Amino acid sequence: MMSRTSNDEFEEMEYEVRDVDQETVVSRRMRREESMQDIVNDAEKRIEQIIYEFVYNLEVSGTEASREVSYCREILSQDEKFMKVVEEIYKNRHKGFEAGYKKLTDSN
């Protein structure tokens, strides 16, 4: 089957047809690498969200932080790989949020 791309060219795509629960389902056949990349990208986003919420909750727990939270904070703050990810999340999300916030407040 031919499909039109965004720059008005045509690309041949493969589809597969399957019967699922008494219905015929047509889906685009993905190469194994594409399928795996989608899974990896989704996992990265989910992990980033968990890290973001963890870091945010460090502030929310404030001075009442339990020993367990204090211990986690101490260990993770020394982990270079973890801190690199935290820094990237901070740069990407904070700047994006700030830009969106400015657009919202400038329009009023």
N, C-alpha and C positions, 0 to 999 in steps of 0.2 A: 504494500500500500504506500502511496506517496503522500507526504505531508508537507505543507508549506511552512518555511521557517520565517523568522522575524524580518530577514532581509529579502523577502520575496523569492527565495530560492526553494527548490524542492529537495526533500531528503527522503530516501526510502527507509521505511520502518517496518519491523516485523511485529506481528501481533499473534497472540495465541488465543485459541478458543477452547474453553473448558466448560463442563457442566458441573455446577455447584448447587446443591440443594434444589434440584429440579429447575434450575435456571441456567441459561447459557450466558457465560461471562467472557467478554473480550478484554484482553489486557495487553499492554505493550510488553513485549519480551525484552528484558534487560540483560545485558551481559553480566556475568557474575561479578566483575569488578565494579560496575555501576551499582549493582545491588548492595554489595559490601560497603561501598563508599557512602551510600545513603544511611546505612546502619551506623557506620562510624560517625558520620556527621550528627545524626540524631543523638547518639550516645554522648558526644562532646557537648552538645547543647544542654543535655540533661545534667551532666556532671558540672558544667559551668553554673547552672542554676542552683545546684546543691551547694557549691562552694560559695556562691554569692549570698545565699541565705545564711550559711554558716558564719561568714564574715560579718554580715549585717547583725546577726543575733549576738555576736560578741559585744557589740555596743549596747544592744537592748538589755542584755543581762548585766551590763555595767559592773558596779562594785559588788553586786550580789552574786557574782559568778561562782559556780561551784568549783570544787577542787578538780573535778573531771574536765570542765571547760578550760580552766586555767592550765591544766596539764596539756590538753590538746593544743591550746594556743601556743604554749611554749615549744612543743615538739614541732608543730607545723611551721611556725615562724622561722625555724632553723633549717627547714627543708627547702633547698634552693629551687628545685623543680616546682614544688607547690607554690612557692612565693612568686615565681615567674608567671605562672598561670593566674594567680591572684592579681598581679600587676597588670596583665593583659586585660583581664575582666574589668578592672578598675578603669583603665584607659578607655576601653571600648564602650562600656556601658555608661560610665559617668559622663563622658563627652556627649554621647548620643542623648542621654536623658537631659543634660543641660541644654543642648541645642533645641530639643523638643519643648522644654520648659520655656525657653526664651521665645519661641514661636507662639506658644500659647499666651504668654503674658504680654507680648508686644502687640498682639491683635486686639487687646482690650483697651 
